[in-house]
Amino acid sequence: MDISGLYIVLSVFVLLVIVLLVFFTGNEKNRLTTLASLAFVFVLAGIFFGENRAIGYSLMGIGMVFALIDIFRRSGKGNPGTGD
């Protein structure tokens, strides 16, 4: 295994630990929503399929779009910059 493979395995492990910590220690308000979980899966899939850049970046982009949609939905009115 070369250094880039080791980096990918380490990144996936760290992300998995973060998700487990959020899942088990978070209260009901801080739990992952279905859309956030789906975004996380797409980002991980993008990391796994990173050798083919077109597929890897596309999957990561889809994950980021899902994450942004989830952020706007959780912000209430869909306009987080108003300070309401």
mmCIF file of the C-alpha atoms, coordinates in Angstrom:
data_MODEL
# 
_entry.id   MODEL 
# 
loop_
_atom_site.group_PDB 
_atom_site.id 
_atom_site.type_symbol 
_atom_site.label_atom_id 
_atom_site.label_alt_id 
_atom_site.label_comp_id 
_atom_site.label_asym_id 
_atom_site.label_entity_id 
_atom_site.label_seq_id 
_atom_site.pdbx_PDB_ins_code 
_atom_site.Cartn_x 
_atom_site.Cartn_y 
_atom_site.Cartn_z 
_atom_site.occupancy 
_atom_site.B_iso_or_equiv 
_atom_site.pdbx_formal_charge 
_atom_site.auth_seq_id 
_atom_site.auth_comp_id 
_atom_site.auth_asym_id 
_atom_site.auth_atom_id 
_atom_site.pdbx_PDB_model_num 
ATOM 1  C CA . MET A 1 1  ? 0.000   0.000  0.000   1.00 0.00 ? 1  MET A CA 1 
ATOM 2  C CA . ASP A 1 2  ? 1.452   3.334  -0.996  1.00 0.00 ? 2  ASP A CA 1 
ATOM 3  C CA . ILE A 1 3  ? 1.188   6.584  0.937   1.00 0.00 ? 3  ILE A CA 1 
ATOM 4  C CA . SER A 1 4  ? -1.974  7.788  -0.848  1.00 0.00 ? 4  SER A CA 1 
ATOM 5  C CA . GLY A 1 5  ? -3.789  4.547  0.039   1.00 0.00 ? 5  GLY A CA 1 
ATOM 6  C CA . LEU A 1 6  ? -2.745  4.942  3.645   1.00 0.00 ? 6  LEU A CA 1 
ATOM 7  C CA . TYR A 1 7  ? -4.016  8.527  3.613   1.00 0.00 ? 7  TYR A CA 1 
ATOM 8  C CA . ILE A 1 8  ? -7.414  7.395  2.289   1.00 0.00 ? 8  ILE A CA 1 
ATOM 9  C CA . VAL A 1 9  ? -7.752  4.661  4.910   1.00 0.00 ? 9  VAL A CA 1 
ATOM 10 C CA . LEU A 1 10 ? -6.788  7.096  7.676   1.00 0.00 ? 10 LEU A CA 1 
ATOM 11 C CA . SER A 1 11 ? -9.262  9.718  6.400   1.00 0.00 ? 11 SER A CA 1 
ATOM 12 C CA . VAL A 1 12 ? -12.120 7.221  6.279   1.00 0.00 ? 12 VAL A CA 1 
ATOM 13 C CA . PHE A 1 13 ? -11.281 6.014  9.790   1.00 0.00 ? 13 PHE A CA 1 
ATOM 14 C CA . VAL A 1 14 ? -11.291 9.565  11.179  1.00 0.00 ? 14 VAL A CA 1 
ATOM 15 C CA . LEU A 1 15 ? -14.608 10.348 9.473   1.00 0.00 ? 15 LEU A CA 1 
ATOM 16 C CA . LEU A 1 16 ? -16.115 7.146  10.847  1.00 0.00 ? 16 LEU A CA 1 
ATOM 17 C CA . VAL A 1 17 ? -15.006 8.027  14.380  1.00 0.00 ? 17 VAL A CA 1 
ATOM 18 C CA . ILE A 1 18 ? -16.562 11.494 14.026  1.00 0.00 ? 18 ILE A CA 1 
ATOM 19 C CA . VAL A 1 19 ? -19.866 10.053 12.848  1.00 0.00 ? 19 VAL A CA 1 
ATOM 20 C CA . LEU A 1 20 ? -19.932 7.522  15.675  1.00 0.00 ? 20 LEU A CA 1 
ATOM 21 C CA . LEU A 1 21 ? -19.231 10.246 18.231  1.00 0.00 ? 21 LEU A CA 1 
ATOM 22 C CA . VAL A 1 22 ? -22.022 12.427 16.856  1.00 0.00 ? 22 VAL A CA 1 
ATOM 23 C CA . PHE A 1 23 ? -24.403 9.488  16.718  1.00 0.00 ? 23 PHE A CA 1 
ATOM 24 C CA . PHE A 1 24 ? -23.793 8.195  20.236  1.00 0.00 ? 24 PHE A CA 1 
ATOM 25 C CA . THR A 1 25 ? -23.039 11.367 22.196  1.00 0.00 ? 25 THR A CA 1 
ATOM 26 C CA . GLY A 1 26 ? -25.283 13.880 20.443  1.00 0.00 ? 26 GLY A CA 1 
ATOM 27 C CA . ASN A 1 27 ? -28.643 14.819 21.832  1.00 0.00 ? 27 ASN A CA 1 
ATOM 28 C CA . GLU A 1 28 ? -31.789 14.758 19.689  1.00 0.00 ? 28 GLU A CA 1 
ATOM 29 C CA . LYS A 1 29 ? -31.107 18.213 18.257  1.00 0.00 ? 29 LYS A CA 1 
ATOM 30 C CA . ASN A 1 30 ? -27.592 17.333 17.086  1.00 0.00 ? 30 ASN A CA 1 
ATOM 31 C CA . ARG A 1 31 ? -28.386 13.957 15.517  1.00 0.00 ? 31 ARG A CA 1 
ATOM 32 C CA . LEU A 1 32 ? -27.591 13.341 11.871  1.00 0.00 ? 32 LEU A CA 1 
ATOM 33 C CA . THR A 1 33 ? -30.588 13.679 9.611   1.00 0.00 ? 33 THR A CA 1 
ATOM 34 C CA . THR A 1 34 ? -31.245 11.304 6.766   1.00 0.00 ? 34 THR A CA 1 
ATOM 35 C CA . LEU A 1 35 ? -30.069 13.887 4.261   1.00 0.00 ? 35 LEU A CA 1 
ATOM 36 C CA . ALA A 1 36 ? -26.854 14.521 6.212   1.00 0.00 ? 36 ALA A CA 1 
ATOM 37 C CA . SER A 1 37 ? -26.194 10.781 6.403   1.00 0.00 ? 37 SER A CA 1 
ATOM 38 C CA . LEU A 1 38 ? -26.729 10.478 2.664   1.00 0.00 ? 38 LEU A CA 1 
ATOM 39 C CA . ALA A 1 39 ? -24.329 13.379 2.098   1.00 0.00 ? 39 ALA A CA 1 
ATOM 40 C CA . PHE A 1 40 ? -21.756 11.639 4.277   1.00 0.00 ? 40 PHE A CA 1 
ATOM 41 C CA . VAL A 1 41 ? -22.114 8.411  2.295   1.00 0.00 ? 41 VAL A CA 1 
ATOM 42 C CA . PHE A 1 42 ? -21.612 10.249 -1.012  1.00 0.00 ? 42 PHE A CA 1 
ATOM 43 C CA . VAL A 1 43 ? -18.485 11.990 0.266   1.00 0.00 ? 43 VAL A CA 1 
ATOM 44 C CA . LEU A 1 44 ? -17.071 8.662  1.477   1.00 0.00 ? 44 LEU A CA 1 
ATOM 45 C CA . ALA A 1 45 ? -17.900 7.063  -1.870  1.00 0.00 ? 45 ALA A CA 1 
ATOM 46 C CA . GLY A 1 46 ? -16.071 9.943  -3.550  1.00 0.00 ? 46 GLY A CA 1 
ATOM 47 C CA . ILE A 1 47 ? -13.016 9.187  -1.438  1.00 0.00 ? 47 ILE A CA 1 
ATOM 48 C CA . PHE A 1 48 ? -13.169 5.477  -2.261  1.00 0.00 ? 48 PHE A CA 1 
ATOM 49 C CA . PHE A 1 49 ? -13.551 6.096  -5.992  1.00 0.00 ? 49 PHE A CA 1 
ATOM 50 C CA . GLY A 1 50 ? -10.960 8.878  -5.999  1.00 0.00 ? 50 GLY A CA 1 
ATOM 51 C CA . GLU A 1 51 ? -8.652  7.151  -8.449  1.00 0.00 ? 51 GLU A CA 1 
ATOM 52 C CA . ASN A 1 52 ? -11.117 7.938  -11.217 1.00 0.00 ? 52 ASN A CA 1 
ATOM 53 C CA . ARG A 1 53 ? -11.241 11.684 -10.701 1.00 0.00 ? 53 ARG A CA 1 
ATOM 54 C CA . ALA A 1 54 ? -14.443 12.310 -12.651 1.00 0.00 ? 54 ALA A CA 1 
ATOM 55 C CA . ILE A 1 55 ? -16.419 9.826  -10.562 1.00 0.00 ? 55 ILE A CA 1 
ATOM 56 C CA . GLY A 1 56 ? -14.752 10.727 -7.260  1.00 0.00 ? 56 GLY A CA 1 
ATOM 57 C CA . TYR A 1 57 ? -15.253 14.466 -7.601  1.00 0.00 ? 57 TYR A CA 1 
ATOM 58 C CA . SER A 1 58 ? -18.800 13.998 -8.870  1.00 0.00 ? 58 SER A CA 1 
ATOM 59 C CA . LEU A 1 59 ? -19.743 11.898 -5.849  1.00 0.00 ? 59 LEU A CA 1 
ATOM 60 C CA . MET A 1 60 ? -18.139 14.397 -3.480  1.00 0.00 ? 60 MET A CA 1 
ATOM 61 C CA . GLY A 1 61 ? -19.983 17.234 -5.216  1.00 0.00 ? 61 GLY A CA 1 
ATOM 62 C CA . ILE A 1 62 ? -23.307 15.438 -4.829  1.00 0.00 ? 62 ILE A CA 1 
ATOM 63 C CA . GLY A 1 63 ? -22.523 14.913 -1.154  1.00 0.00 ? 63 GLY A CA 1 
ATOM 64 C CA . MET A 1 64 ? -21.749 18.608 -0.698  1.00 0.00 ? 64 MET A CA 1 
ATOM 65 C CA . VAL A 1 65 ? -25.015 19.603 -2.400  1.00 0.00 ? 65 VAL A CA 1 
ATOM 66 C CA . PHE A 1 66 ? -26.953 17.290 -0.067  1.00 0.00 ? 66 PHE A CA 1 
ATOM 67 C CA . ALA A 1 67 ? -25.099 18.755 2.921   1.00 0.00 ? 67 ALA A CA 1 
ATOM 68 C CA . LEU A 1 68 ? -25.963 22.308 1.845   1.00 0.00 ? 68 LEU A CA 1 
ATOM 69 C CA . ILE A 1 69 ? -29.619 21.374 1.363   1.00 0.00 ? 69 ILE A CA 1 
ATOM 70 C CA . ASP A 1 70 ? -29.636 19.865 4.848   1.00 0.00 ? 70 ASP A CA 1 
ATOM 71 C CA . ILE A 1 71 ? -28.059 23.012 6.315   1.00 0.00 ? 71 ILE A CA 1 
ATOM 72 C CA . PHE A 1 72 ? -30.691 25.229 4.704   1.00 0.00 ? 72 PHE A CA 1 
ATOM 73 C CA . ARG A 1 73 ? -33.527 22.954 5.826   1.00 0.00 ? 73 ARG A CA 1 
ATOM 74 C CA . ARG A 1 74 ? -32.259 22.899 9.420   1.00 0.00 ? 74 ARG A CA 1 
ATOM 75 C CA . SER A 1 75 ? -31.801 26.655 9.547   1.00 0.00 ? 75 SER A CA 1 
ATOM 76 C CA . GLY A 1 76 ? -35.551 27.141 9.696   1.00 0.00 ? 76 GLY A CA 1 
ATOM 77 C CA . LYS A 1 77 ? -36.600 29.681 7.106   1.00 0.00 ? 77 LYS A CA 1 
ATOM 78 C CA . GLY A 1 78 ? -33.945 28.705 4.588   1.00 0.00 ? 78 GLY A CA 1 
ATOM 79 C CA . ASN A 1 79 ? -32.177 32.059 4.940   1.00 0.00 ? 79 ASN A CA 1 
ATOM 80 C CA . PRO A 1 80 ? -29.411 31.650 7.533   1.00 0.00 ? 80 PRO A CA 1 
ATOM 81 C CA . GLY A 1 81 ? -27.883 35.101 6.962   1.00 0.00 ? 81 GLY A CA 1 
ATOM 82 C CA . THR A 1 82 ? -30.750 37.142 8.405   1.00 0.00 ? 82 THR A CA 1 
ATOM 83 C CA . GLY A 1 83 ? -29.946 36.557 12.056  1.00 0.00 ? 83 GLY A CA 1 
ATOM 84 C CA . ASP A 1 84 ? -33.568 35.690 12.954  1.00 0.00 ? 84 ASP A CA 1 
# 
